[in-house]
Amino acid sequence: MSAQSGKSADLIARLSAIVGPRGLVTDPAETAPYLTDWRELFQGHAAAVVRPASTEEVAAIVRLCAETRTPIVPQGGNTGMCGAATPDTTGNAIVVALGRMNKIIELDALNNTLTVEAGCILANIQQAALEADRFFPLSLGAEGSCQIGGNLSTNAGGSNVLRYGNTRDLVLGLEVVVADGRVWDGLRSLRKDNTGYDLKHLFVGAEGTLGIITKAVLKLFPRPRSSITAIAAIRTAEAAVELLALLRRHCGDRISAFEIMSRNCLDMVIRQIPGTRDPLPRAEPWYVLAELSDARESSAIRDEFERALAAGIEHKLVTDAVVAESQQQAQAMWRLRETIPEAARVEGLVYRHDIAVAVSRIPEFIAAASRALEMRFPGVRIICFGHVGDGNLHFNAFVPGRERADSEARAATDVNRVVHDIVHRFGGSVSAEHGIGQAKRGELERYKSGVEMDLMRTLKQALDPHNLMNPGKVL
């Protein structure tokens, strides 16, 4: 036995002693799902997959890894878009998968807080809130499988950011295991706590590079008693931005979601997703999916929405619209929007861009980026959709002749460079809600200032001096 294999066997034995047989996965067939990202663009190897059942076990694992200089890749539901939860190809790292840590610890209805373990599935958190007559607003397509620890680590966005903010805005406290195995107990349920640095914000959005989030205190809100959903057909992206302003004038802060979809998106979904159909009889270049909600039970919200849409038609912003008559119809409308990534995955090799620009500049950006791609890649098919209300667009592209089976095409960055250079010119962000991971590490270097990169490296060095926490991600 070589020294390296002996070290590995000793590590596995010590990990097994910490988590027991249920918590250790070493069989290649069983570890495989943990070693490939959701988009199947990144594949790695690991010495083992470790599935702790408690914070104490996570801390013991991290202490052992600190002692043996073993890299750690934290993993939630493995639904990320940037390869942040996938290990490298050396096989030296262990994957720490938090799915067994899925308890809802406390729901305080009077304080509107929910304390949970990091492995809780987002949909289960939503349901627990509803059962207490409360509402947890984070909502995204992967909510049936993504875990709250991963949502926090990537500062996930979703469809309700317009009204409730990103995941960062929905957390009051965290428990985190840091790189030397110590546990920081920051599980505070306070709205005001002005006692020094707000440490939780170091770990939200850090993608597991500074520590492992093990528990969180989340904000809850009054459960919506009434809601209304509609799809409106529009001819231009400018009309979407103007319609949002009009809806705000008519409906105030009741607007919880305001999404844009190009006609290409709908055609692709109808082609690839069974059971979907065209929402309106006549095709237009763009569509808006909007939702209003209120904590009060009232029919007034529907009347307000219909008056606003009528005003949109009168001002020639909207050509046609349909308002959901039931929850089933509303869900069908949302399915058109939420299955766009799934349909694109079936369709072929798509170059994805999760970008943000100022809301007012969305139409200008779409025109500039579309023109640049069409000039550089004749025949390109652009799939544009996203959260107009917060300036976050998924501006994706299929390039003729490029297939998923072609490794060179998968690794190509020329499409991304065209789009991201324009985003930078517009003062925007090349990662609005999906994070950096492995996929955008080079983009961070290209577009962040030297001062900003130095400050980030200083934080990383201070909290993880041996670069064991998710190495090769973000920095």
DRENDO-1510 file (C-alpha; in Angstrom, 1 decimal, always signed):
<recs>
REC; n; res; u; v; w
REC; 1; MET; +0.0; +0.0; +0.0 .
REC; 2; SER; +1.4; +3.4; -1.0 .
REC; 3; ALA; +1.6; +6.3; +1.6 .
REC; 4; GLN; -1.1; +8.1; -0.3 .
REC; 5; SER; -3.5; +5.2; -0.3 .
REC; 6; GLY; -2.8; +4.5; +3.4 .
REC; 7; LYS; -3.6; +8.1; +4.2 .
REC; 8; SER; -6.8; +7.9; +2.3 .
REC; 9; ALA; -7.8; +4.7; +4.0 .
REC; 10; ASP; -7.1; +6.3; +7.4 .
REC; 11; LEU; -9.2; +9.3; +6.5 .
REC; 12; ILE; -12.1; +7.2; +5.4 .
REC; 13; ALA; -11.9; +5.1; +8.6 .
REC; 14; ARG; -11.9; +8.3; +10.8 .
REC; 15; LEU; -14.8; +9.8; +8.8 .
REC; 16; SER; -16.8; +6.6; +9.3 .
REC; 17; ALA; -16.2; +6.9; +13.0 .
REC; 18; ILE; -17.7; +10.3; +13.0 .
REC; 19; VAL; -20.8; +9.8; +10.8 .
REC; 20; GLY; -21.4; +6.0; +11.0 .
REC; 21; PRO; -22.2; +3.8; +8.0 .
REC; 22; ARG; -25.3; +5.8; +7.0 .
REC; 23; GLY; -23.3; +8.9; +6.7 .
REC; 24; LEU; -20.4; +7.7; +4.5 .
REC; 25; VAL; -20.7; +7.0; +0.8 .
REC; 26; THR; -17.6; +5.6; -1.1 .
REC; 27; ASP; -19.1; +3.2; -3.6 .
REC; 28; PRO; -18.6; +4.8; -7.1 .
REC; 29; ALA; -22.1; +4.1; -8.3 .
REC; 30; GLU; -23.5; +5.8; -5.2 .
REC; 31; THR; -21.1; +8.8; -5.2 .
REC; 32; ALA; -21.7; +9.5; -8.9 .
REC; 33; PRO; -24.7; +11.8; -8.5 .
REC; 34; TYR; -22.8; +14.0; -6.1 .
REC; 35; LEU; -19.9; +14.5; -8.5 .
REC; 36; THR; -21.7; +16.0; -11.5 .
REC; 37; ASP; -23.4; +19.4; -11.5 .
REC; 38; TRP; -27.0; +19.8; -12.6 .
REC; 39; ARG; -26.1; +21.1; -16.1 .
REC; 40; GLU; -23.7; +18.2; -16.6 .
REC; 41; LEU; -20.9; +20.6; -17.5 .
REC; 42; PHE; -18.6; +19.8; -14.5 .
REC; 43; GLN; -17.6; +16.4; -13.3 .
REC; 44; GLY; -15.1; +15.7; -10.5 .
REC; 45; HIS; -13.8; +13.0; -8.2 .
REC; 46; ALA; -13.8; +12.7; -4.4 .
REC; 47; ALA; -12.3; +10.6; -1.7 .
REC; 48; ALA; -15.7; +10.1; -0.2 .
REC; 49; VAL; -19.1; +11.7; +0.1 .
REC; 50; VAL; -19.9; +12.4; +3.8 .
REC; 51; ARG; -23.5; +12.9; +5.0 .
REC; 52; PRO; -23.5; +14.3; +8.5 .
REC; 53; ALA; -26.6; +14.3; +10.6 .
REC; 54; SER; -25.8; +17.2; +13.0 .
REC; 55; THR; -23.7; +20.3; +13.4 .
REC; 56; GLU; -21.5; +18.4; +15.8 .
REC; 57; GLU; -20.7; +15.9; +13.1 .
REC; 58; VAL; -20.0; +18.7; +10.6 .
REC; 59; ALA; -17.6; +20.3; +13.1 .
REC; 60; ALA; -15.8; +17.0; +13.7 .
REC; 61; ILE; -15.5; +16.4; +9.9 .
REC; 62; VAL; -14.0; +19.9; +9.4 .
REC; 63; ARG; -11.6; +19.5; +12.3 .
REC; 64; LEU; -10.4; +16.2; +10.8 .
REC; 65; CYS; -10.0; +17.8; +7.4 .
REC; 66; ALA; -8.1; +20.8; +8.9 .
REC; 67; GLU; -5.7; +18.3; +10.6 .
REC; 68; THR; -5.2; +16.3; +7.4 .
REC; 69; ARG; -5.3; +19.2; +5.0 .
REC; 70; THR; -8.2; +17.6; +3.1 .
REC; 71; PRO; -10.3; +19.9; +0.9 .
REC; 72; ILE; -14.0; +20.1; +1.6 .
REC; 73; VAL; -16.8; +20.7; -1.0 .
REC; 74; PRO; -20.1; +21.6; +0.8 .
REC; 75; GLN; -23.2; +20.5; -1.2 .
REC; 76; GLY; -26.9; +21.1; -0.8 .
REC; 77; GLY; -29.4; +19.9; -3.4 .
REC; 78; ASN; -26.8; +20.1; -6.2 .
REC; 79; THR; -29.1; +22.2; -8.3 .
REC; 80; GLY; -26.7; +25.1; -9.0 .
REC; 81; MET; -25.8; +26.5; -12.4 .
REC; 82; CYS; -22.1; +27.3; -11.9 .
REC; 83; GLY; -20.5; +24.1; -10.6 .
REC; 84; ALA; -19.9; +25.5; -7.1 .
REC; 85; ALA; -20.9; +22.2; -5.5 .
REC; 86; THR; -18.8; +19.9; -7.7 .
REC; 87; PRO; -15.3; +18.8; -6.6 .
REC; 88; ASP; -12.2; +19.0; -8.9 .
REC; 89; THR; -10.8; +16.0; -10.7 .
REC; 90; THR; -7.9; +15.2; -8.3 .
REC; 91; GLY; -10.0; +13.1; -6.0 .
REC; 92; ASN; -8.4; +14.6; -2.9 .
REC; 93; ALA; -11.5; +16.4; -1.6 .
REC; 94; ILE; -14.5; +15.1; +0.3 .
REC; 95; VAL; -18.0; +16.2; -0.5 .
REC; 96; VAL; -20.0; +17.2; +2.6 .
REC; 97; ALA; -23.7; +16.7; +1.6 .
REC; 98; LEU; -26.1; +18.2; +4.1 .
REC; 99; GLY; -29.3; +16.4; +3.1 .
REC; 100; ARG; -29.7; +14.5; +6.3 .
REC; 101; MET; -29.7; +17.8; +8.3 .
REC; 102; ASN; -33.3; +18.5; +7.4 .
REC; 103; LYS; -35.1; +19.4; +10.6 .
REC; 104; ILE; -37.3; +22.4; +11.1 .
REC; 105; ILE; -36.2; +23.4; +14.6 .
REC; 106; GLU; -38.6; +26.2; +15.6 .
REC; 107; LEU; -41.4; +28.2; +14.1 .
REC; 108; ASP; -42.1; +31.4; +16.0 .
REC; 109; ALA; -45.3; +32.8; +14.5 .
REC; 110; LEU; -45.4; +35.9; +16.7 .
REC; 111; ASN; -41.9; +36.8; +15.8 .
REC; 112; ASN; -42.4; +35.7; +12.1 .
REC; 113; THR; -39.3; +33.5; +12.1 .
REC; 114; LEU; -38.4; +29.9; +11.2 .
REC; 115; THR; -35.3; +28.2; +12.4 .
REC; 116; VAL; -34.1; +25.3; +10.2 .
REC; 117; GLU; -31.2; +23.0; +9.4 .
REC; 118; ALA; -29.3; +23.7; +6.2 .
REC; 119; GLY; -30.4; +20.5; +4.5 .
REC; 120; CYS; -34.1; +21.4; +4.5 .
REC; 121; ILE; -35.7; +21.4; +1.1 .
REC; 122; LEU; -37.0; +24.8; +0.1 .
REC; 123; ALA; -40.5; +23.5; -0.7 .
REC; 124; ASN; -40.8; +21.9; +2.8 .
REC; 125; ILE; -39.9; +25.3; +4.4 .
REC; 126; GLN; -42.6; +27.0; +2.3 .
REC; 127; GLN; -45.1; +24.4; +3.4 .
REC; 128; ALA; -44.2; +24.6; +7.1 .
REC; 129; ALA; -44.7; +28.4; +6.9 .
REC; 130; LEU; -48.1; +28.0; +5.2 .
REC; 131; GLU; -49.2; +25.5; +7.9 .
REC; 132; ALA; -48.5; +28.2; +10.5 .
REC; 133; ASP; -50.5; +30.7; +8.4 .
REC; 134; ARG; -47.3; +32.4; +7.4 .
REC; 135; PHE; -45.3; +32.8; +4.1 .
REC; 136; PHE; -41.7; +32.2; +3.2 .
REC; 137; PRO; -41.3; +34.0; -0.2 .
REC; 138; LEU; -38.2; +32.5; -1.7 .
REC; 139; SER; -39.5; +30.7; -4.8 .
REC; 140; LEU; -37.6; +29.2; -7.8 .
REC; 141; GLY; -37.9; +26.4; -10.3 .
REC; 142; ALA; -35.8; +24.0; -8.3 .
REC; 143; GLU; -37.7; +24.5; -5.0 .
REC; 144; GLY; -38.7; +20.8; -4.8 .
REC; 145; SER; -35.1; +19.7; -4.5 .
REC; 146; CYS; -32.8; +22.6; -3.7 .
REC; 147; GLN; -31.8; +23.0; +0.0 .
REC; 148; ILE; -31.9; +26.2; +2.0 .
REC; 149; GLY; -28.1; +26.0; +2.8 .
REC; 150; GLY; -27.4; +26.1; -0.9 .
REC; 151; ASN; -29.9; +28.9; -1.4 .
REC; 152; LEU; -28.1; +30.9; +1.3 .
REC; 153; SER; -24.6; +30.1; +0.0 .
REC; 154; THR; -25.5; +31.4; -3.5 .
REC; 155; ASN; -27.8; +34.2; -2.3 .
REC; 156; ALA; -30.5; +32.8; -4.5 .
REC; 157; GLY; -33.0; +35.2; -6.1 .
REC; 158; GLY; -36.2; +33.7; -7.7 .
REC; 159; SER; -39.5; +35.2; -8.7 .
REC; 160; ASN; -40.4; +37.2; -5.6 .
REC; 161; VAL; -37.3; +39.4; -5.3 .
REC; 162; LEU; -39.2; +42.4; -6.5 .
REC; 163; ARG; -41.2; +42.5; -3.3 .
REC; 164; TYR; -39.3; +40.5; -0.8 .
REC; 165; GLY; -35.6; +40.7; -1.8 .
REC; 166; ASN; -32.9; +38.1; -2.4 .
REC; 167; THR; -32.2; +35.3; +0.1 .
REC; 168; ARG; -29.8; +37.6; +1.9 .
REC; 169; ASP; -32.8; +39.8; +2.8 .
REC; 170; LEU; -34.7; +36.8; +4.2 .
REC; 171; VAL; -32.2; +35.6; +6.8 .
REC; 172; LEU; -31.8; +37.0; +10.4 .
REC; 173; GLY; -29.2; +34.6; +11.8 .
REC; 174; LEU; -26.9; +31.7; +10.9 .
REC; 175; GLU; -24.9; +28.9; +12.5 .
REC; 176; VAL; -21.7; +28.2; +10.6 .
REC; 177; VAL; -18.8; +25.8; +11.0 .
REC; 178; VAL; -15.7; +27.7; +10.0 .
REC; 179; ALA; -12.5; +26.3; +8.5 .
REC; 180; ASP; -10.8; +25.1; +11.7 .
REC; 181; GLY; -13.9; +23.3; +12.9 .
REC; 182; ARG; -15.2; +25.9; +15.4 .
REC; 183; VAL; -18.9; +26.6; +15.4 .
REC; 184; TRP; -20.1; +30.2; +15.2 .
REC; 185; ASP; -23.6; +30.4; +16.8 .
REC; 186; GLY; -25.2; +33.4; +15.2 .
REC; 187; LEU; -28.8; +32.0; +15.3 .
REC; 188; ARG; -30.3; +35.3; +16.4 .
REC; 189; SER; -33.9; +36.1; +15.5 .
REC; 190; LEU; -33.5; +39.9; +16.0 .
REC; 191; ARG; -34.5; +42.5; +13.5 .
REC; 192; LYS; -32.1; +45.0; +15.2 .
REC; 193; ASP; -28.6; +43.9; +16.4 .
REC; 194; ASN; -26.0; +46.7; +16.0 .
REC; 195; THR; -23.2; +45.0; +18.0 .
REC; 196; GLY; -20.3; +45.0; +15.5 .
REC; 197; TYR; -19.8; +43.4; +12.2 .
REC; 198; ASP; -22.8; +41.6; +10.7 .
REC; 199; LEU; -21.0; +38.3; +10.2 .
REC; 200; LYS; -23.8; +36.4; +8.6 .
REC; 201; HIS; -23.4; +38.4; +5.4 .
REC; 202; LEU; -19.9; +37.1; +5.0 .
REC; 203; PHE; -21.3; +33.6; +4.5 .
REC; 204; VAL; -24.4; +34.4; +2.5 .
REC; 205; GLY; -23.3; +34.3; -1.1 .
REC; 206; ALA; -19.9; +33.0; -0.3 .
REC; 207; GLU; -20.6; +29.6; -2.0 .
REC; 208; GLY; -19.1; +27.6; +0.9 .
REC; 209; THR; -15.7; +29.1; +0.5 .
REC; 210; LEU; -15.6; +30.6; +4.0 .
REC; 211; GLY; -17.5; +28.1; +6.0 .
REC; 212; ILE; -20.4; +25.6; +6.0 .
REC; 213; ILE; -23.8; +27.0; +6.9 .
REC; 214; THR; -25.5; +24.4; +9.2 .
REC; 215; LYS; -28.6; +26.3; +10.5 .
REC; 216; ALA; -30.5; +29.5; +9.7 .
REC; 217; VAL; -33.2; +31.8; +11.1 .
REC; 218; LEU; -35.4; +32.8; +8.3 .
REC; 219; LYS; -37.9; +35.7; +8.0 .
REC; 220; LEU; -41.6; +34.9; +7.6 .
REC; 221; PHE; -44.4; +37.2; +6.3 .
REC; 222; PRO; -48.2; +37.2; +6.5 .
REC; 223; ARG; -49.7; +34.6; +4.4 .
REC; 224; PRO; -51.2; +36.0; +1.2 .
REC; 225; ARG; -55.0; +35.7; +1.3 .
REC; 226; SER; -55.6; +36.8; -2.2 .
REC; 227; SER; -53.5; +36.7; -5.3 .
REC; 228; ILE; -54.0; +37.2; -9.0 .
REC; 229; THR; -51.8; +36.1; -11.9 .
REC; 230; ALA; -51.9; +37.3; -15.6 .
REC; 231; ILE; -49.9; +37.0; -18.8 .
REC; 232; ALA; -49.8; +40.0; -21.1 .
REC; 233; ALA; -48.6; +40.1; -24.7 .
REC; 234; ILE; -46.4; +43.1; -25.6 .
REC; 235; ARG; -44.4; +44.0; -28.7 .
REC; 236; THR; -41.2; +45.5; -27.2 .
REC; 237; ALA; -39.0; +45.2; -24.2 .
REC; 238; GLU; -39.5; +48.9; -23.6 .
REC; 239; ALA; -43.2; +48.2; -23.2 .
REC; 240; ALA; -42.4; +45.7; -20.3 .
REC; 241; VAL; -40.5; +48.4; -18.4 .
REC; 242; GLU; -43.2; +51.0; -18.9 .
REC; 243; LEU; -45.9; +48.4; -17.9 .
REC; 244; LEU; -44.1; +47.7; -14.7 .
REC; 245; ALA; -44.1; +51.4; -13.9 .
REC; 246; LEU; -47.8; +51.6; -14.7 .
REC; 247; LEU; -48.6; +48.6; -12.5 .
REC; 248; ARG; -46.8; +50.2; -9.6 .
REC; 249; ARG; -48.8; +53.4; -10.0 .
REC; 250; HIS; -52.1; +51.4; -10.0 .
REC; 251; CYS; -51.3; +48.6; -7.5 .
REC; 252; GLY; -48.4; +49.8; -5.3 .
REC; 253; ASP; -46.3; +47.2; -3.5 .
REC; 254; ARG; -48.8; +44.4; -4.1 .
REC; 255; ILE; -46.7; +43.4; -7.2 .
REC; 256; SER; -44.8; +40.3; -6.0 .
REC; 257; ALA; -43.5; +39.2; -9.4 .
REC; 258; PHE; -43.0; +40.7; -12.8 .
REC; 259; GLU; -41.3; +38.4; -15.4 .
REC; 260; ILE; -40.5; +38.8; -19.1 .
REC; 261; MET; -40.3; +36.0; -21.7 .
REC; 262; SER; -39.4; +36.3; -25.3 .
REC; 263; ARG; -41.5; +34.4; -27.9 .
REC; 264; ASN; -38.5; +32.1; -28.5 .
REC; 265; CYS; -38.9; +31.0; -24.9 .
REC; 266; LEU; -42.6; +30.1; -25.2 .
REC; 267; ASP; -42.0; +28.3; -28.5 .
REC; 268; MET; -39.3; +26.2; -26.9 .
REC; 269; VAL; -41.3; +25.3; -23.8 .
REC; 270; ILE; -44.4; +24.3; -25.9 .
REC; 271; ARG; -42.1; +22.2; -28.1 .
REC; 272; GLN; -40.3; +20.4; -25.2 .
REC; 273; ILE; -42.5; +20.4; -22.1 .
REC; 274; PRO; -45.6; +18.1; -22.4 .
REC; 275; GLY; -48.9; +19.7; -21.3 .
REC; 276; THR; -48.0; +23.3; -22.0 .
REC; 277; ARG; -49.8; +25.5; -24.5 .
REC; 278; ASP; -49.9; +29.0; -25.9 .
REC; 279; PRO; -51.5; +31.3; -23.4 .
REC; 280; LEU; -53.0; +33.7; -26.0 .
REC; 281; PRO; -54.4; +33.3; -29.5 .
REC; 282; ARG; -52.0; +35.6; -31.3 .
REC; 283; ALA; -48.2; +35.5; -31.0 .
REC; 284; GLU; -46.2; +38.6; -30.0 .
REC; 285; PRO; -42.5; +39.1; -29.7 .
REC; 286; TRP; -42.6; +39.4; -25.8 .
REC; 287; TYR; -44.8; +38.4; -22.9 .
REC; 288; VAL; -45.0; +39.6; -19.3 .
REC; 289; LEU; -46.1; +37.3; -16.4 .
REC; 290; ALA; -47.2; +39.3; -13.4 .
REC; 291; GLU; -48.5; +38.4; -10.0 .
REC; 292; LEU; -50.2; +40.5; -7.3 .
REC; 293; SER; -50.8; +39.4; -3.8 .
REC; 294; ASP; -52.3; +40.8; -0.6 .
REC; 295; ALA; -52.5; +39.7; +3.0 .
REC; 296; ARG; -56.2; +40.6; +3.0 .
REC; 297; GLU; -59.0; +38.6; +1.5 .
REC; 298; SER; -60.5; +40.9; -1.1 .
REC; 299; SER; -61.8; +40.9; -4.6 .
REC; 300; ALA; -60.4; +44.4; -5.0 .
REC; 301; ILE; -57.0; +43.1; -6.0 .
REC; 302; ARG; -58.4; +41.6; -9.2 .
REC; 303; ASP; -60.3; +44.7; -10.0 .
REC; 304; GLU; -57.2; +46.8; -9.6 .
REC; 305; PHE; -55.1; +44.4; -11.7 .
REC; 306; GLU; -57.7; +44.4; -14.5 .
REC; 307; ARG; -57.9; +48.2; -14.5 .
REC; 308; ALA; -54.1; +48.4; -14.7 .
REC; 309; LEU; -54.0; +46.0; -17.6 .
REC; 310; ALA; -56.8; +47.9; -19.4 .
REC; 311; ALA; -54.7; +51.1; -18.9 .
REC; 312; GLY; -51.8; +49.2; -20.4 .
REC; 313; ILE; -53.9; +48.3; -23.5 .
REC; 314; GLU; -55.2; +51.9; -23.7 .
REC; 315; HIS; -51.6; +53.2; -23.6 .
REC; 316; LYS; -50.6; +50.7; -26.4 .
REC; 317; LEU; -48.2; +48.9; -24.0 .
REC; 318; VAL; -50.3; +45.6; -24.0 .
REC; 319; THR; -51.8; +44.0; -27.1 .
REC; 320; ASP; -53.7; +41.3; -25.2 .
REC; 321; ALA; -53.9; +39.8; -21.8 .
REC; 322; VAL; -55.4; +36.9; -19.9 .
REC; 323; VAL; -56.0; +36.8; -16.1 .
REC; 324; ALA; -56.0; +33.4; -14.4 .
REC; 325; GLU; -59.5; +32.4; -13.3 .
REC; 326; SER; -58.2; +29.7; -10.9 .
REC; 327; GLN; -55.2; +28.5; -9.0 .
REC; 328; GLN; -54.8; +25.8; -11.6 .
REC; 329; GLN; -54.6; +28.4; -14.4 .
REC; 330; ALA; -52.1; +30.4; -12.4 .
REC; 331; GLN; -49.9; +27.4; -12.0 .
REC; 332; ALA; -50.1; +26.7; -15.7 .
REC; 333; MET; -48.9; +30.2; -16.4 .
REC; 334; TRP; -46.1; +29.9; -14.0 .
REC; 335; ARG; -45.1; +26.5; -15.5 .
REC; 336; LEU; -44.5; +28.3; -18.8 .
REC; 337; ARG; -41.9; +30.5; -17.1 .
REC; 338; GLU; -40.4; +28.0; -14.7 .
REC; 339; THR; -39.7; +25.2; -17.2 .
REC; 340; ILE; -37.7; +27.4; -19.6 .
REC; 341; PRO; -34.4; +26.2; -18.2 .
REC; 342; GLU; -35.6; +22.5; -18.4 .
REC; 343; ALA; -36.7; +23.0; -22.0 .
REC; 344; ALA; -33.4; +24.6; -22.9 .
REC; 345; ARG; -31.5; +21.7; -21.4 .
REC; 346; VAL; -33.5; +19.3; -23.6 .
REC; 347; GLU; -33.1; +21.5; -26.7 .
REC; 348; GLY; -29.3; +21.4; -26.8 .
REC; 349; LEU; -26.2; +23.3; -25.9 .
REC; 350; VAL; -27.2; +26.7; -24.5 .
REC; 351; TYR; -24.8; +29.4; -23.4 .
REC; 352; ARG; -26.4; +30.8; -20.3 .
REC; 353; HIS; -26.0; +34.4; -19.0 .
REC; 354; ASP; -27.4; +35.3; -15.6 .
REC; 355; ILE; -26.9; +39.1; -15.7 .
REC; 356; ALA; -28.3; +42.2; -14.1 .
REC; 357; VAL; -28.5; +45.8; -15.4 .
REC; 358; ALA; -30.5; +48.8; -14.1 .
REC; 359; VAL; -34.2; +48.2; -14.8 .
REC; 360; SER; -34.4; +51.3; -17.0 .
REC; 361; ARG; -31.6; +50.0; -19.2 .
REC; 362; ILE; -33.0; +46.6; -19.9 .
REC; 363; PRO; -34.4; +47.4; -23.4 .
REC; 364; GLU; -31.2; +49.1; -24.4 .
REC; 365; PHE; -29.1; +46.1; -23.2 .
REC; 366; ILE; -31.3; +43.5; -24.9 .
REC; 367; ALA; -31.0; +45.5; -28.2 .
REC; 368; ALA; -27.2; +45.9; -27.9 .
REC; 369; ALA; -26.5; +42.3; -26.8 .
REC; 370; SER; -28.8; +40.8; -29.5 .
REC; 371; ARG; -27.2; +42.9; -32.2 .
REC; 372; ALA; -23.7; +41.9; -31.1 .
REC; 373; LEU; -24.5; +38.2; -31.0 .
REC; 374; GLU; -26.3; +38.2; -34.3 .
REC; 375; MET; -23.3; +39.9; -36.0 .
REC; 376; ARG; -20.7; +37.5; -34.4 .
REC; 377; PHE; -22.7; +34.3; -34.7 .
REC; 378; PRO; -25.1; +34.3; -37.7 .
REC; 379; GLY; -28.3; +32.4; -37.0 .
REC; 380; VAL; -28.0; +32.6; -33.2 .
REC; 381; ARG; -31.2; +31.9; -31.4 .
REC; 382; ILE; -31.6; +34.1; -28.3 .
REC; 383; ILE; -33.7; +32.9; -25.3 .
REC; 384; CYS; -34.3; +35.9; -23.1 .
REC; 385; PHE; -36.4; +35.8; -19.9 .
REC; 386; GLY; -36.1; +36.9; -16.4 .
REC; 387; HIS; -37.0; +39.2; -13.5 .
REC; 388; VAL; -37.6; +42.6; -15.0 .
REC; 389; GLY; -38.6; +44.1; -11.7 .
REC; 390; ASP; -35.1; +43.7; -10.3 .
REC; 391; GLY; -33.1; +44.0; -13.5 .
REC; 392; ASN; -32.1; +40.3; -13.7 .
REC; 393; LEU; -32.2; +38.7; -17.1 .
REC; 394; HIS; -31.3; +35.2; -18.3 .
REC; 395; PHE; -30.0; +36.2; -21.7 .
REC; 396; ASN; -29.2; +32.8; -23.2 .
REC; 397; ALA; -28.2; +31.7; -26.7 .
REC; 398; PHE; -28.1; +28.7; -29.0 .
REC; 399; VAL; -25.4; +28.9; -31.6 .
REC; 400; PRO; -25.9; +26.9; -34.9 .
REC; 401; GLY; -23.6; +23.9; -35.2 .
REC; 402; ARG; -22.6; +23.7; -31.6 .
REC; 403; GLU; -23.7; +20.5; -29.8 .
REC; 404; ARG; -23.6; +19.4; -26.2 .
REC; 405; ALA; -21.5; +16.3; -27.2 .
REC; 406; ASP; -18.7; +18.6; -28.4 .
REC; 407; SER; -16.4; +19.3; -25.5 .
REC; 408; GLU; -14.8; +22.2; -27.3 .
REC; 409; ALA; -18.2; +23.8; -27.8 .
REC; 410; ARG; -19.1; +23.2; -24.1 .
REC; 411; ALA; -15.9; +24.9; -23.0 .
REC; 412; ALA; -16.1; +27.8; -25.4 .
REC; 413; THR; -16.3; +31.3; -23.8 .
REC; 414; ASP; -16.6; +33.4; -26.9 .
REC; 415; VAL; -20.4; +33.8; -26.6 .
REC; 416; ASN; -20.2; +34.6; -22.9 .
REC; 417; ARG; -17.4; +37.2; -23.5 .
REC; 418; VAL; -19.6; +39.1; -26.1 .
REC; 419; VAL; -22.5; +39.3; -23.6 .
REC; 420; HIS; -20.5; +40.0; -20.5 .
REC; 421; ASP; -18.4; +42.8; -22.1 .
REC; 422; ILE; -21.7; +44.5; -22.9 .
REC; 423; VAL; -23.0; +43.9; -19.4 .
REC; 424; HIS; -19.9; +45.5; -18.0 .
REC; 425; ARG; -20.2; +48.5; -20.3 .
REC; 426; PHE; -23.7; +49.0; -19.0 .
REC; 427; GLY; -22.5; +48.9; -15.4 .
REC; 428; GLY; -24.1; +45.6; -14.7 .
REC; 429; SER; -23.3; +42.3; -13.1 .
REC; 430; VAL; -22.3; +39.0; -14.8 .
REC; 431; SER; -23.9; +37.0; -12.0 .
REC; 432; ALA; -27.2; +38.2; -10.7 .
REC; 433; GLU; -28.4; +35.2; -8.8 .
REC; 434; HIS; -26.6; +32.0; -9.7 .
REC; 435; GLY; -23.2; +32.8; -8.2 .
REC; 436; ILE; -19.6; +32.3; -9.5 .
REC; 437; GLY; -18.6; +28.7; -8.7 .
REC; 438; GLN; -16.2; +27.3; -11.3 .
REC; 439; ALA; -18.0; +28.6; -14.3 .
REC; 440; LYS; -17.5; +32.3; -13.8 .
REC; 441; ARG; -14.2; +32.5; -11.8 .
REC; 442; GLY; -12.4; +34.0; -14.8 .
REC; 443; GLU; -15.2; +36.5; -15.3 .
REC; 444; LEU; -14.8; +37.7; -11.8 .
REC; 445; GLU; -11.1; +38.5; -12.4 .
REC; 446; ARG; -11.9; +40.2; -15.7 .
REC; 447; TYR; -14.6; +42.5; -14.4 .
REC; 448; LYS; -13.9; +43.2; -10.7 .
REC; 449; SER; -11.5; +45.9; -9.7 .
REC; 450; GLY; -8.1; +45.0; -8.3 .
REC; 451; VAL; -9.1; +46.6; -5.0 .
REC; 452; GLU; -12.2; +44.5; -4.8 .
REC; 453; MET; -10.4; +41.3; -5.6 .
REC; 454; ASP; -7.7; +42.0; -3.0 .
REC; 455; LEU; -10.3; +42.6; -0.3 .
REC; 456; MET; -12.0; +39.3; -1.2 .
REC; 457; ARG; -8.7; +37.4; -1.1 .
REC; 458; THR; -7.9; +39.0; +2.3 .
REC; 459; LEU; -11.2; +37.7; +3.7 .
REC; 460; LYS; -10.5; +34.3; +2.3 .
REC; 461; GLN; -7.0; +34.1; +3.7 .
REC; 462; ALA; -8.2; +35.3; +7.1 .
REC; 463; LEU; -11.0; +32.8; +7.4 .
REC; 464; ASP; -9.5; +29.8; +5.5 .
REC; 465; PRO; -5.7; +30.2; +5.5 .
REC; 466; HIS; -5.1; +26.7; +4.1 .
REC; 467; ASN; -7.7; +27.0; +1.3 .
REC; 468; LEU; -9.7; +23.9; +2.3 .
REC; 469; MET; -13.2; +25.3; +2.0 .
REC; 470; ASN; -14.5; +24.7; -1.5 .
REC; 471; PRO; -11.1; +25.5; -3.2 .
REC; 472; GLY; -11.2; +26.6; -6.8 .
REC; 473; LYS; -14.6; +28.3; -6.4 .
REC; 474; VAL; -15.2; +32.0; -6.6 .
REC; 475; LEU; -11.5; +32.8; -6.2 .
</recs>
